[in-house]
């Protein structure tokens, strides 16, 4: 497995690892959006949390990732890119940009797709919780829909 | 990726050659290069003498008579010859018909046993694959329950390559002899590590390999019992009639000499090797399970070889774990699907990883593994697991007491 230097760097020194509290705590906060995408049985779960200002600027972002080095690097990079951006700007980030930045091989493209999905999912969650109705139409379901069965 | 000096903990995959083995082999590349089949000159006689001496050593390490040992290219060939050769010889119906006979084996056997049996199933044989219990150990009762009146062959490995677990092969051998069923055992991980007595343990066919016991690659042995009962095999490779007609082809004299030397050393140093290996394995397992939570040693706690350790770590993905421990040369053995790593059918057959998101490492020790290597490996593994858990959303959920299997995941 030949990882690019950038992937190894993100793996060794991941940016913005963490969360803004337990799942219950963040669920109660209207300024925080959470996106959890992937599934353990597929070998990838990404969790992205964003703290958004009233004016719609992503002030802070935290990630956690269960997945391969490329998945970790993709989510780490996503947090770097969205911090300081307005939510609508963040929604323009495409997985292909992540592929290019990290030199991901074809078998790892799904990692970048998950990262893009986690951004959309977190923003969707924030929009719903904060009462911002200009929600994107095709965002994936979010952590708040993660339910027990 | 930068190349660093890796710690080699993959001795169940292969071992380095013992320098004494290499030394024994060298003359047979150059001055003693003869074909053992050349009956008319010194070159041929020297090669034949060397092969017969190697056969003595190979026989001794398994408790057999030299006439009962066939040299092959390794365990895969030995397994193929034993299983296909016995099935064809003892078939209850001719080729092209169904109902040719029933074979019993185990779900966590090596592919070199499972695939020949699957081929036989396409050729009119039937087979039962025993599901191993959670501790991985196959007992005589498991086999007894699987036997049928038309069972002609049982193939149960002596020790499992991923777990190191030891099956009740001598007891199974006695059962098979009572029922007049041929018993084959893939003893690749076992021979050279543990005392072996095919005669009293009622083994009919036994496969083993040179390169798992500090010998060269590309050479192995097959024990074929000669009396009580005399076991016969249909050959797979026909030609010059070497190896009692069961394996034609000019013998790999250098390889066989190395294999014989490796068997000789293994027998002489078995106790010493074991006394070296087991404390290393115990130390690794004790340290990792005490330093890390949700960390378990797979397979039976005591019915295990002294040099193989299979350890699972919860909430850590397999490929990232391998990346984190890339200064250790070892095998991954995840029971879970990773985006890029195949789940281990061996661990799956034991039901390990049904609770999602476990990754496993197989660490195996050898004659030249040092305590310093093991201590370094412990530190590297601990660091990698903690690093990955600090990033793992699943570990957080676990800490919050959430059952991962009860969550509806948004997979792609």
Interface residues (C-beta under 8 A of the other chain):
Chain A: X1 X2 X3 X8 X11 X14 X17 X19 X22 X23 X24 X36 X37 X38 X39 X40 X41 X42 X43 X44 X45 X46 X47 X63 X64 X65 X66 X67 X68 X69 X71 X72 X107 X108 X110 X111 X113 X114 X121 X140 X141 X145 X146 X147 X148 X149
Chain B: X1 X315 X316 X317 X318 X319 X320 X322 X323 X324 X336 X337 X338 X339 X340 X341 X356 X357 X390 X391 X392 X393 X394 X395 X396 X397 X400 X402 X403 X404 X406 X407 X408 X409 X410 X411 X412
